[in-house]
Amino acid sequence: MEINVIAVDKNSMKIELIGEDNTFANALRKELWENKAVQIAGYNIEHPLVANPILVINTDGKEDPKKVLLKTAESLKEKNNELIAKFKKL
């Protein structure tokens, strides 16, 4: 996956998730909403066959959106590792 930063400032960030689709973008959006500093987290895909998700994050200004995104990615990684561990026990 590649990330194209479209815009970033003190409390907002807009990125393109190149090579991804609704599955990853929706998981990321849902996990972003778990952070209390996040005021807006959403994505749009212009056309599912030819476009990449554009993710938008707005925070309350207390946390940097880049740090929030990093924390969110780490949280998703931990949840994925927990799921893998449970599957291995089956």
RASUL-V351341 format. One record per backbone hydrogen bond with DSSP energy under -0.5 kcal/mol. NH is the residue of the N-H (numbers start at 1). CO is the residue of the C=O. Records with the same first field share a line. If there is no record, write none. Layout:
# RASUL-V351341
NH->CO  CO
This chain:
# RASUL-V351341
2->18
4->16
5->3
6->4  14
7->14
9->12
13->57
14->7
15->55
16->4
17->53
18->2  16
20->17
25->21
26->22
27->23
28->24
29->25
30->26
31->27
32->28
33->29
34->31
35->32
36->34
38->35
39->58
40->58
42->56
44->54
50->47
51->47
53->17
54->44
55->15  53
56->42
57->13
58->40
59->11
60->37
68->64
69->65
70->66
71->67
72->68
73->69
74->70
75->71
76->72
77->73
78->74
79->75
80->76
81->77
82->78
83->79
84->80
85->81
86->82
87->83
88->84
89->85
90->86  87
